[in-house]
Amino acid sequence: MKPIVDKKEIHLAMLGKVEGNGHPYSWSAMFNGYDPDEMVACPYAHPMISEYLDKQPKETLQIPGARVTHVWTDDPKYSESIAKCSLIPNVVNKAEDVIGQVDAVIVPTDKGFEHVERCRPFVEAGIPVFVDKPLVDNAADLAVFSNWVKEGRPIMSSSCMRYAKEFAPYRTSCYELGELRFVNITTPLAWEKYGIHALEGMYPILGPGFISARNTGTIDRNVVHLKHEKGVDVVVIANQDMTYHAMGLMVLIGTKDYAQVSMKDTFYAFQSQLKAFVQYLREGKRPFPFTETEELMKLVIAGIMSREEGGREVLLSEIQ
């Protein structure tokens, strides 16, 4: 494999900001460092961001070899705020202004139905793109991204939960549990935005092979039963007003034993996710196949379809 970007320092653009999502602040800080006074005083950044950034040793806070040099958001007040907090030297008036100025772009927004159009100018310009979760929330947009990747466009998307260090032992082996029979994992907030956190938290443990999804809940209280070809039943709970601390509470039950585990170190998961993108740019090798992202997006879409169709079991094979 050859590098996608062959430079000593990779220049990145952070493009987009939506309500309730502070990733442009925290993700930029993981590359650039940050101004502690600006970050804690900023009304647009979640207070948790300052808390977990402040806990990090300065020598390990920043991802080496890459820097966010440009920022654009849908509202200029956010652009200026993010630039001050996360030490970004250039604020642009239009997202497309970064074309020719950066080596890759990050789209840190979590509305899947917007991502095709947010990414299109950069994909068509040949610029590598990292997209926040979920990549999409409908089949038509998934087809667009799948076609782009088939054309060789460098696009990557994931949930940070794929990189949660607390889940790492079970991604390596569940031998002591026997053959898995049941997995339960939770997330607060909406299925459309946050269901992917729960899905991608458990997915690397089971691997590909999901058959169907059945959502017997409501738009605020999603209860999604997934079937896997290995004979494992998975129940994912995405509850709108459940405590944020319910993010990534997982139970694994096998034929010999069980395990309970939860994600605690948010910073580690986020930083590892971004490091994986930088490594992809440097090596040209994906950290995991895009087919996994496709299957995960089909699970998101099937969960929405099932809920809207009264709890019908939706086969992933229906989603083309």
Secondary structure, 3 states (H helix, E strand, C coil): CCCCCCCCCEEEEEECCCCCCCHHHHHHHHHHCCCHHHHHHCCCCCHHHHHHHHCCCHHHHCCCCEEEEEEECCCHHHHHHHHHHHCCCEECCCHHHHCCCCCEEEECCCCHHHHHHHHHHHHHCCCCEEECCCCCCCHHHHHHHHHHHHCCCCEEECCHHHHCHHHHHHHHCCHHHCCEEEEEEEEECCHHHHHHHHHHHHHHHHCCCEEEEEECCCCCEEEEEEEECCCCEEEEEEECCCCHHHCCEEEEEECCCEEEEECCCHHHHHHHHHHHHHHHHHHCCCCCCHHHHHHHHHHHHHHHHHHHCCCCCEEHHHCC
